[in-house]
């Protein structure tokens, strides 16, 4: 492929998982972490399997090779996570994983691409310097090699939305960029987004964020996993449990250190989940003192499966979003389609499949 191709994509680079949606790849969910190529080669016997992993290199760090794929979070070695809060968008591994994510949302062909990108940020970062940091990170030209295939990616536009808005947009717009639920556009919606690193509250009135309803708490599923890992290690110091290893076994009643050692965790897990849910709901009560003003309250995010029962007791008619991992990224993508239609330059490029700005 020698010509440019125009692509719309939505990206939700969370602390736990990178989620993306594009014209070429309708749904990508991978752990937010990498292995160096050398580390992956040393772990070949762990069952990661080379056929499930792709090899990447960014022009930002020429000569440094990484692997990324669906089995990456099962690595026993030096897993390089993008989980952090302070200066997150300036961190090396966040930058390059974002690049690898963009490249993974494109067709396999070698060539050049023009991209209209919509992504999100925690609500409290919207309108701050953090929003501009995200734009600076994504917008511009990226040169990425995947499995020795070069991709030259020109992100022509990068729109940043409050992260929870993606779930609302997913309900509002279909995958052709057409508005299908008019009532969403005129409703006052409260949305709770439980992620890996944060829980976001947002009030959206007629698709506009209301600042006084906005709140981000630096607690999510990661804290639950961390507390349970601490409990396991207090009981058995040689267990060496980590939040990552706990997440992989969280649905079980016991934590399997080895075939010889299984540690009961159900009681501790129930207690930690209850305390976390009660704290988040208390914060919600303080921030949203008058919840009846909302026409609808939505619960979304990767923590829904664990914490939904508590929120359903608190708000009995709360709407639980389906496909919680992808809904934000898909909503961003759908808005990108709608915005591209209204942007004459991008609409022409999309229709004729020629480079934007050429």
C-alpha positions in Angstrom: 0.0 0.0 0.0 1.6 3.2 -1.1 -1.2 5.8 -0.8 -2.4 7.4 2.4 -5.6 6.0 3.9 -7.9 8.1 6.1 -8.9 6.4 9.4 -11.2 7.4 12.3 -10.4 5.9 15.7 -11.3 6.1 19.3 -8.8 5.3 22.1 -9.3 4.7 25.8 -5.8 4.2 27.3 -6.7 3.1 30.8 -4.5 2.2 33.7 -5.4 -1.5 33.4 -6.3 -1.9 29.7 -5.7 -0.2 26.4 -9.0 -0.1 24.5 -9.4 1.0 20.9 -11.9 1.1 18.0 -11.3 2.0 14.4 -12.5 1.6 10.8 -10.0 -1.2 10.4 -10.2 -2.9 13.8 -13.6 -2.8 15.4 -12.5 -3.5 19.0 -9.1 -3.9 20.6 -8.7 -4.6 24.3 -5.1 -5.4 25.5 -3.4 -5.0 28.9 -1.7 -1.6 29.5 1.8 -3.0 29.7 4.7 -4.2 27.6 7.7 -6.6 27.7 11.0 -5.8 26.1 11.8 -8.3 23.4 14.7 -9.7 25.4 12.5 -10.3 28.4 9.8 -12.0 26.2 12.4 -14.3 24.8 13.6 -15.3 28.2 10.0 -16.1 29.1 9.2 -18.2 26.0 8.8 -21.3 28.2 6.0 -19.7 30.3 3.4 -20.2 27.5 3.2 -16.7 26.3 3.4 -18.0 22.8 5.0 -16.0 20.1 2.0 -16.4 17.8 -0.1 -14.2 20.1 2.4 -11.4 20.5 3.4 -8.7 18.1 6.8 -7.0 18.0 7.1 -3.3 18.0 9.6 -0.5 17.6 9.0 3.3 17.8 11.1 5.8 16.0 11.2 7.7 19.3 13.5 5.0 20.7 15.1 3.4 17.7 16.6 0.0 18.3 14.4 -0.8 21.3 12.1 -3.7 20.6 9.0 -4.5 22.6 6.3 -7.1 22.5 2.6 -6.6 23.2 -0.4 -8.9 22.9 -3.3 -10.6 24.8 -1.1 -12.7 27.0 1.2 -10.0 28.1 -0.3 -9.6 31.6 0.6 -13.3 32.3 4.3 -12.6 32.1 6.2 -13.5 35.2 9.1 -11.2 34.4 9.6 -7.5 33.9 6.2 -6.4 32.9 6.3 -2.6 32.1 3.0 -1.2 33.1 1.7 2.3 32.1 -0.2 2.5 35.5 0.5 5.7 37.3 -1.1 9.1 38.0 1.4 11.9 38.3 2.9 13.0 35.0 1.4 9.9 33.3 1.3 11.3 29.8 5.1 12.2 30.0 6.1 8.6 30.9 8.1 6.7 28.3 6.1 3.5 28.3 2.8 5.4 28.2 4.0 7.3 25.1 5.2 4.3 23.2 2.2 2.0 24.2 -0.1 4.8 22.9 1.8 4.7 19.6 1.7 0.9 19.4 -2.0 1.1 20.1 -2.6 3.5 17.2 -0.6 1.3 14.9 -2.5 -1.8 16.0 -5.8 -0.1 15.1 -4.7 0.0 11.4 -4.8 -2.6 8.7 -1.7 -4.9 8.4 -0.5 -3.2 5.2 2.7 -1.1 5.2 2.1 2.5 4.3 0.9 6.0 5.5 -2.3 6.8 7.3 -4.1 10.0 8.2 -6.0 9.7 11.4 -8.9 11.5 13.1 -8.6 10.5 16.8 -11.0 11.0 19.7 -9.8 10.0 23.2 -10.6 10.7 26.8 -9.2 11.9 30.1 -10.3 11.8 33.7 -13.0 14.5 34.1 -10.9 16.6 36.5 -8.2 16.9 33.9 -10.5 18.3 31.2 -9.6 21.9 30.5 -6.3 21.7 32.3 -2.7 21.4 31.0 -3.2 17.6 31.1 -5.6 17.8 28.2 -3.0 19.6 26.1 -0.4 17.0 27.1 -2.6 14.3 25.7 -3.1 16.3 22.5 0.6 16.9 22.2 1.3 13.2 22.7 -1.1 12.0 20.0 -1.2 14.7 17.4 1.5 14.7 14.8 3.5 12.0 12.9 4.3 8.6 14.4 6.6 6.1 12.8 6.0 2.6 14.2 7.2 -0.8 13.0 5.0 -3.9 13.7 6.6 -7.2 13.0 9.0 -5.5 10.6 6.2 -3.7 8.8 6.5 0.1 8.8 3.6 2.4 9.4 3.7 6.2 9.1 0.8 7.6 11.0 -0.3 11.3 10.7 -2.7 12.1 13.5 -4.3 15.2 12.0 -6.9 15.9 14.7 -7.0 14.8 18.3 -10.2 15.6 20.3 -10.1 14.9 24.1 -13.4 14.3 26.0 -14.2 13.6 29.6 -13.7 9.9 29.8 -17.2 8.8 31.0 -18.8 10.7 28.1 -17.7 7.8 25.8 -20.3 5.5 27.3 -23.1 8.0 26.7 -21.9 8.6 23.1 -22.0 4.8 22.5 -25.7 4.9 23.3 -26.4 8.1 21.4 -24.7 7.3 18.0 -24.5 4.2 15.9 -21.5 2.8 14.0 -22.3 4.8 10.9 -22.0 8.1 12.8 -25.8 8.5 12.9 -27.7 9.8 15.9 -30.1 7.0 16.9 -31.3 7.9 20.4 -32.4 11.5 20.3 -33.5 11.4 24.0 -29.8 11.0 25.1 -29.0 14.4 23.6 -31.6 16.1 25.7 -31.3 14.2 29.0 -29.4 15.1 32.2 -27.3 12.0 32.8 -25.2 11.1 35.8 -22.4 8.6 35.0 -20.1 6.6 37.2 -17.0 5.1 35.5 -15.1 2.6 37.7 -11.7 2.1 36.1 -8.4 0.4 37.2 -6.8 3.5 38.7 -9.7 5.9 39.2 -13.4 6.2 39.6 -15.0 9.1 37.8 -18.3 10.9 38.4 -19.7 13.1 35.7 -23.0 15.0 35.1 -23.8 15.3 31.4 -26.7 17.7 30.5 -27.6 17.6 26.9 -24.2 16.1 26.1 -22.4 19.0 28.0 -20.4 18.2 31.1 -21.5 20.1 34.2 -18.4 21.0 36.3 -20.2 21.0 39.7 -21.1 17.3 39.1 -17.6 16.3 38.2 -15.3 14.4 40.5 -12.4 11.9 40.1 -11.4 9.6 43.0 -7.9 8.0 42.8 -9.3 4.6 43.7 -10.3 1.9 41.4 -9.9 -1.8 40.9 -6.2 -1.6 41.3 -6.6 -0.7 45.0 -8.8 -3.7 45.6 -6.1 -6.0 44.0 -3.3 -4.3 45.9 -5.1 -4.7 49.3 -5.8 -8.3 48.6 -2.2 -8.9 47.5 -1.0 -7.3 50.8 -3.4 -9.6 52.7 -2.0 -12.7 51.0 1.6 -11.6 51.6 0.9 -10.9 55.2 -0.5 -14.4 55.6 2.3 -16.1 53.5 5.3 -13.7 52.9 6.7 -16.1 50.3 3.6 -15.9 48.2 4.9 -12.7 46.4 1.4 -11.8 45.3 1.1 -8.7 43.2 -1.9 -6.7 42.0 -1.4 -8.2 38.6 -1.3 -11.8 39.8 -4.3 -11.2 42.1 -6.3 -9.8 39.2 -5.7 -12.9 37.2 -7.1 -15.1 40.0 -9.7 -12.7 41.4 -12.7 -14.8 40.5 -11.5 -17.7 42.5 -12.1 -18.6 46.2 -8.4 -19.3 46.7 -5.2 -17.7 45.6 -3.0 -20.4 44.0 0.7 -19.7 44.8 1.6 -23.1 43.4 0.1 -26.6 43.0 1.2 -27.2 46.6 -0.1 -24.0 48.2 -3.6 -22.5 47.9 -4.5 -19.6 50.2 -8.2 -18.9 51.0 -9.1 -15.4 50.0 -12.9 -15.2 49.8 -13.5 -13.6 53.2 -10.8 -11.0 52.8 -11.9 -10.3 49.2 -15.6 -9.8 50.3 -14.4 -7.4 53.0 -12.2 -5.3 50.7 -14.8 -5.1 48.0 -17.5 -4.0 50.5 -15.3 -1.3 52.1 -14.2 0.0 48.7 -17.8 0.1 47.4 -19.0 1.9 50.5 -16.3 4.5 50.3 -17.0 5.2 46.6 -20.8 5.4 47.3 -20.2 7.8 50.2 -18.1 10.0 48.0 -20.9 9.9 45.4 -23.4 10.9 48.1 -21.3 13.9 49.0 -20.7 15.0 45.4 -24.2 14.3 44.1 -26.4 15.4 47.0 -29.5 15.7 44.8 -29.5 12.7 42.6 -33.1 13.0 41.6 -32.2 15.8 39.2 -30.7 13.2 36.8 -33.0 11.7 34.1 -30.7 8.6 34.1 -27.8 7.3 36.0 -25.3 5.1 34.2 -22.6 2.7 35.7 -19.7 1.8 33.4 -16.0 0.9 33.5 -13.9 -2.2 34.1 -15.0 -2.4 37.8 -18.7 -2.9 37.0 -18.7 -6.7 37.3 -17.3 -6.5 40.9 -19.0 -3.4 42.3 -22.3 -3.2 40.4 -24.3 -5.1 43.1 -23.4 -2.4 45.7 -24.4 0.5 43.4 -27.6 -1.3 42.4 -28.6 -1.3 46.1 -27.8 2.4 46.3 -29.5 3.5 43.1 -32.0 0.9 42.3 -32.7 2.0 38.7 -29.1 2.5 37.7 -28.4 1.6 34.1 -25.5 -1.0 33.8 -23.6 -0.5 30.5 -23.0 -3.6 28.4 -19.5 -4.3 27.0 -18.0 -2.1 29.7 -14.4 -2.6 28.4 -15.1 -1.2 24.9 -17.9 1.2 25.3 -15.9 4.4 25.9 -13.5 3.8 23.0 -16.4 2.8 20.7 -18.3 6.0 21.8 -15.2 8.1 21.0 -15.0 6.4 17.6 -18.6 7.0 16.9 -18.3 10.7 17.7 -15.2 10.8 15.5 -17.3 9.5 12.6 -19.9 12.2 13.3 -17.3 15.0 13.5 -15.5 13.8 10.4 -18.8 14.0 8.5 -19.1 17.7 9.6 -15.5 18.5 8.8 -15.4 19.2 5.0 -11.7 18.4 4.6 -11.9 15.1 6.5 -15.2 14.2 4.8 -13.7 14.6 1.4 -10.7 12.5 2.4 -12.9 9.8 3.8 -15.0 9.6 0.7 -12.2 9.7 -1.8 -9.6 7.9 0.3 -6.9 10.5 -0.3 -4.5 12.1 2.1 -5.9 14.9 4.4 -4.2 18.2 3.7 -2.6 17.0 0.5 
